[in-house]
Amino acid sequence: MLDLEVKHEKCTICKHDYTSIHTEVAPGVNIYVCTNCLEAAKHNFIWICMSCGKVYLRPKKLVIERLKDQELKRAYMLCEDMQIIQGIDMCIACDPEGIKNYMETHKAAMC
């Protein structure tokens, strides 16, 4: 028998609205996004930490203006009109030492 019931879950981003709009980001791991957060993705970059679930939302214009890496800046400028919600492996909230080590390693590689 086919299960045709649509599953509604809390939005992964705002954690307020319920929605059926989702995508599988890893086997068995779904992200749900309500229409309000999809609309917010037009003007903001949205990152979701896949380790702890913390959401980071930053205005696209501000992020692009602050980037120093020209390749990353060019890539983000090409995506400026797109609705993109990115998953990140870790964030400063769940792994401050990991982020610090990553930044130090990245900075050393750039010198």
C-alpha positions as CSV (number, residue, x, y, z in Angstrom):
1,M,0.0,0.0,0.0
2,L,1.3,3.4,-0.9
3,D,1.7,6.0,1.8
4,L,0.4,9.3,0.3
5,E,0.4,11.3,3.5
6,V,2.5,14.4,3.3
7,K,4.8,14.8,6.3
8,H,5.1,18.3,7.9
9,E,8.0,19.2,10.1
10,K,9.3,22.4,11.7
11,C,11.4,24.5,9.5
12,T,15.1,23.8,10.0
13,I,15.9,27.5,9.7
14,C,13.4,29.4,11.7
15,K,12.2,26.5,13.8
16,H,8.8,28.1,13.9
17,D,6.6,27.3,10.9
18,Y,5.7,23.8,9.8
19,T,6.3,22.8,6.1
20,S,6.5,19.8,3.8
21,I,9.2,21.4,1.6
22,H,12.3,19.5,2.2
23,T,15.5,18.0,0.8
24,E,17.6,15.1,1.8
25,V,21.2,16.5,2.5
26,A,22.7,13.1,3.6
27,P,21.2,9.6,3.7
28,G,18.3,9.9,6.2
29,V,19.0,13.6,7.0
30,N,16.3,16.0,5.8
31,I,16.2,19.8,5.9
32,Y,12.8,21.4,6.0
33,V,12.4,25.0,4.7
34,C,9.2,27.1,5.0
35,T,8.2,29.6,2.4
36,N,9.2,32.5,4.6
37,C,12.8,31.2,4.9
38,L,12.9,30.4,1.2
39,E,12.0,34.1,0.6
40,A,14.7,35.2,3.0
41,A,17.2,33.1,1.0
42,K,16.7,35.6,-1.9
43,H,18.5,38.3,0.0
44,N,20.6,36.4,2.5
45,F,23.1,33.6,2.6
46,I,21.9,30.9,4.9
47,W,24.3,28.3,6.4
48,I,23.1,25.4,8.6
49,C,25.6,23.6,10.7
50,M,25.1,19.9,10.1
51,S,26.8,19.0,13.4
52,C,24.7,21.1,15.9
53,G,21.9,22.5,13.7
54,K,22.7,26.2,14.4
55,V,21.6,28.5,11.5
56,Y,23.6,31.5,10.3
57,L,21.8,34.1,8.2
58,R,23.8,37.0,6.7
59,P,22.8,39.6,4.1
60,K,24.3,38.7,0.7
61,K,25.5,42.2,0.0
62,L,27.4,42.4,3.4
63,V,29.0,39.0,2.9
64,I,30.2,39.8,-0.6
65,E,31.6,43.2,0.4
66,R,33.7,41.7,3.2
67,L,35.2,38.8,1.2
68,K,38.9,39.2,0.5
69,D,39.3,35.9,-1.4
70,Q,38.6,37.0,-5.0
71,E,37.6,33.5,-6.3
72,L,35.1,33.0,-3.5
73,K,33.8,36.5,-4.0
74,R,33.3,35.8,-7.7
75,A,31.5,32.6,-6.9
76,Y,29.2,34.2,-4.4
77,M,28.5,37.1,-6.9
78,L,27.4,34.6,-9.5
79,C,25.0,33.1,-6.9
80,E,23.7,36.5,-5.7
81,D,20.3,36.1,-7.4
82,M,19.8,32.5,-6.3
83,Q,18.2,31.0,-3.3
84,I,21.0,29.0,-1.7
85,I,20.9,27.3,1.7
86,Q,24.3,25.7,2.5
87,G,25.1,23.0,4.9
88,I,28.4,23.3,6.7
89,D,30.3,20.5,8.6
90,M,30.9,22.4,11.8
91,C,30.5,25.9,13.2
92,I,32.0,28.1,15.9
93,A,29.2,27.2,18.3
94,C,29.8,23.4,18.2
95,D,33.6,23.3,17.5
96,P,35.4,26.5,18.4
97,E,38.8,24.8,18.5
98,G,38.2,23.1,15.1
99,I,37.3,26.4,13.5
100,K,40.4,28.1,15.2
101,N,42.7,25.3,13.9
102,Y,41.1,25.5,10.4
103,M,41.6,29.3,10.2
104,E,45.2,29.0,11.5
105,T,46.0,26.3,8.9
106,H,44.3,28.3,6.1
107,K,46.1,31.4,7.1
108,A,49.5,29.6,7.1
109,A,48.8,28.1,3.7
110,M,48.0,31.6,2.3
111,C,51.4,33.1,3.5
